[in-house]
Amino acid sequence: MANWLAKTEPESFSYADLQHLGRDRWNGVKNFTALKHIKNMRPGDQIFIYHTGKEKAIVGVAEIVSPPYPDPDETDKRFLVVDVEPRYSLDRPVTLKEIKAATTFQKWDLVRQSRLSVMPVTQEHWELIHSMAKNYSL
């Protein structure tokens, strides 16, 4: 199993929206590096949901529940999507400011490539983000 991070504008589609729906298609990705990551997603993989805009924070975890497939709303079959289901909200959001302050994350794409909307998450980063969500003093 792999871990991922996907960004969303909470004003357009938030983690709460995903929780309300129970399942949805993760679409709208046009960057070919991000699409390469979607192509590598598999059912059972976990995904951090990151709110962009004013929040700039990881807020919850979802699970990939379908293999990647061409976006039915696009004519270009290179635009892939996956179906996701919500799993749980983090105990508290982990902000980009906190992540940037931790030297462990300095080489992570979230810090280095701010425009990339989908990226892998190492197991070390996955566990550290969960720890940060539980520890309010970080």
C-alpha positions in Angstrom: 0.0 0.0 0.0 1.1 3.5 -0.8 0.3 6.9 0.8 -0.5 10.0 -1.1 -1.5 13.7 -0.6 -4.1 15.4 -2.8 -5.0 19.1 -2.7 -8.4 20.6 -3.0 -9.9 24.1 -2.7 -12.3 23.7 0.3 -14.6 26.4 -1.2 -15.1 24.1 -4.2 -14.9 20.7 -2.6 -13.9 20.1 1.0 -13.2 17.0 3.1 -16.5 17.6 4.7 -18.1 17.4 1.2 -16.5 14.1 0.7 -17.7 12.8 4.1 -21.2 14.0 3.2 -21.1 12.1 -0.2 -19.4 9.0 1.2 -17.6 8.4 -2.1 -16.6 10.6 -5.1 -14.4 10.8 -8.1 -11.1 12.7 -7.6 -10.9 14.7 -10.8 -9.8 18.0 -12.2 -6.0 17.1 -12.2 -4.3 18.4 -15.3 -0.6 18.5 -14.3 1.1 15.6 -15.9 3.4 15.0 -12.9 0.3 14.8 -10.7 -1.4 12.6 -13.3 1.6 10.2 -13.2 1.0 9.9 -9.4 -2.7 9.2 -10.0 -1.7 6.5 -12.5 0.3 4.8 -9.7 -2.6 4.8 -7.2 -4.2 1.5 -6.2 -7.3 0.5 -4.3 -6.5 0.4 -0.6 -3.9 3.2 -0.8 -4.5 6.0 1.8 -4.5 9.7 0.8 -4.2 12.8 2.9 -6.7 15.5 1.9 -5.0 18.9 1.9 -7.1 22.1 1.9 -5.5 24.9 -0.1 -6.4 28.6 -0.1 -6.7 30.2 3.3 -6.5 27.0 5.3 -3.3 25.4 3.8 -3.6 22.3 6.0 -3.9 18.6 5.9 -7.4 17.9 7.3 -8.3 14.3 6.8 -7.6 10.8 5.3 -9.4 9.1 2.5 -8.9 5.8 0.7 -8.5 5.0 -2.9 -11.4 2.6 -3.8 -10.9 2.2 -7.6 -8.0 1.7 -10.0 -7.2 4.8 -12.1 -9.4 5.3 -15.1 -9.9 7.9 -17.8 -12.0 10.9 -16.6 -15.4 10.3 -18.2 -15.9 14.1 -18.4 -12.8 14.6 -20.5 -12.1 13.8 -24.2 -8.4 13.4 -23.5 -7.9 9.9 -22.0 -4.6 11.0 -20.4 -6.7 12.7 -17.7 -7.1 10.0 -15.1 -9.2 9.9 -12.0 -9.7 7.6 -9.0 -12.7 7.1 -6.7 -12.1 7.9 -3.1 -14.0 7.4 0.2 -13.4 9.3 3.4 -11.9 7.4 6.3 -11.3 10.0 9.2 -10.6 13.6 10.0 -7.3 14.3 11.7 -7.6 15.2 15.3 -6.6 18.7 14.2 -5.5 20.1 10.9 -1.7 20.1 10.3 -0.8 23.4 8.7 1.7 24.0 5.9 3.4 26.4 8.3 4.0 23.6 10.8 5.2 21.3 8.0 7.7 23.9 6.7 9.0 24.4 10.2 10.0 20.7 10.6 13.3 20.0 8.9 12.2 16.4 8.1 9.8 17.7 5.4 12.3 20.0 3.6 12.6 17.7 0.6 9.0 16.8 0.4 7.1 18.0 -2.8 4.5 19.7 -0.6 7.3 22.1 0.5 9.4 22.2 -2.7 6.7 22.1 -5.4 3.8 24.2 -4.0 1.8 23.9 -7.3 1.8 20.1 -7.4 -1.7 18.9 -6.6 -1.1 15.1 -6.1 2.1 13.6 -4.6 3.5 10.6 -2.8 3.9 10.6 1.0 6.6 8.5 2.6 5.7 6.2 5.5 7.9 8.4 7.7 6.0 11.6 6.7 2.7 9.8 7.0 3.4 8.8 10.6 4.9 12.2 11.5 1.8 14.1 10.2 -0.4 11.9 12.3 1.8 12.5 15.3 1.6 16.3 14.7 -2.2 16.1 14.5 -2.3 14.7 18.0 0.3 16.9 19.6 -1.0 20.5 19.9 2.4 21.9 21.1 4.2 21.3 17.8 
